[in-house]
Amino acid sequence: MSSLAQQRDKRNYQLHLLFTRQEFEECLKQIDKVLEETDGLCEYAIYIKALIMRHRGKIQESLALFQQATAINPHNVANLKQVGRSLYLLGKHKAAVDVYEEAQKFGAPDWEIMHNKGLCYMYLKQYDRAIESFRVAIDIQPHDSTFLQLGKVYGMMDDYSQAINVYMEALEHSPENPELLTTLGLLFLRTNDNPRAFEYLTTSLTHDPRNPRTILAAGSIIQDQSDMDVALVKYRVAAVATPNSPQLWNNIGMCFFGKQRYIAAIACLKKALYLGPFEWIISYNLGLVHLHTGQYASAFHFFSASVNLKPDFAHSYMYLAVTLARLDDYDNACAAYDKAIQMAGMPGEPVFHLNYAILQYQSKQHDAAKVQLHAFRALWGDMDEEARRADPEIGEQAALLGQLLGM
């Protein structure tokens, strides 16, 4: 090896050492010296400087430097990958794909290139191409991060069965990965398979007992089973790690609501609303608590906010109608019920029609009440016996209203 090559390798090693130690100021001083000596043609020095710029959040500057390094050595795949990465971070996903495709022409198949191409296609909403890229990346080298992104793409396409298959496949490679276990648990929760969701979430907690995301999901299942005290114990652990999580304070608030501690419920939900003002479910839950405590003006305010944030949730309109009825606003209550029934679609929600029938009866609109009660009976009759037994109070109210209307 020539003395010139030895000197270059020693210099590059020094830059590498300073960079890995994160002594960035000293590293940049040395880089400036090197670039001055080499008339700005030292590829490695430019590459390291670009990495430091990116680390400091100067993405545009880092891109220009990586492009400069690529101009010096156009066939260096490492430079091309970093150019693609910088373009991706700047949101220029189409340009990033073009660079990754150029990088593919050199060297062996590369997992990183295919994974990052998949990410770009995902943000471009070209989901089929994203799936194809992630699949090729997995074939080259299975990585948990690629499995997670592939499952995410299927989730965006509402293809939950395929997403579950992907995560199951990932667990064959990494059976103890808490993030995979939690993601799979959340997916089962989304598909209303609570027993399997709880199984995977508790398995995840055995490997990472303080993961706030997992605790929150497991706690919500426990909460759905009306075991509020156990759920609150879980949430207490999560609150240490994520004290500013709006979802956490929302769930704690609803636990207190379930325990009939309404002041504590409202305090927690208002904290959640402060932390997440655009989370529609928090406004919805505040509406429920205020409706339950007879604070109808406040309930109207929160249900209205919930409807504005998520206008396609039928139950918000139903509870808004109940609130308006309590405020003696008959016309707007009827309009809200009509909207709720329209939003529910087919086959429909029996309780919407029953509540509407009760309002019509109380307003002495007996013929209209009979129409709604008839619609309720048709839907209620189509439900299975177990579903009807789950809420016997609804059947009793309908029977009593039927007697009053002579039906």
Buried (B, 14 or more C-beta within 10 A) or exposed (E): EEEEEEEBEEBBEBBEEBBEEEEBEEBBEBBEEBBEEBEEEBBBBBBBBBBBBBEEEBBEBBBBBBBBBBEBEEEBBBBBBBBBBBBBBBEBBEBBBBBBEBBBEEEEEBBBBBBBBBBBBBEBEBBEBBBBBBBBBBEBEBBBBBBBBBBBBBBEBEBBEBBBEBBEBBBEEBEEBBBBBBBBBBBBBEBEBBEBBBBBBBBBBEBBEEBBBBBBBBBBBBBEEEBBEBBBEBBEBBBEEBEEBBBBBBBBBBBBBBBEBBEBBBBBBBBBBEBBEEBBBBBBBBBBBBBEBEBBEBBBBBBBBBBEBBEEBBBBBBBBBBBBBBBEBBEBBBBBBBBBBEBBEEEBBBBBBBBBBBBBBEBEBBEBBBBBBBBBBEBBEEEEEEEBEEEEEBBEBBEEBBEEBEB
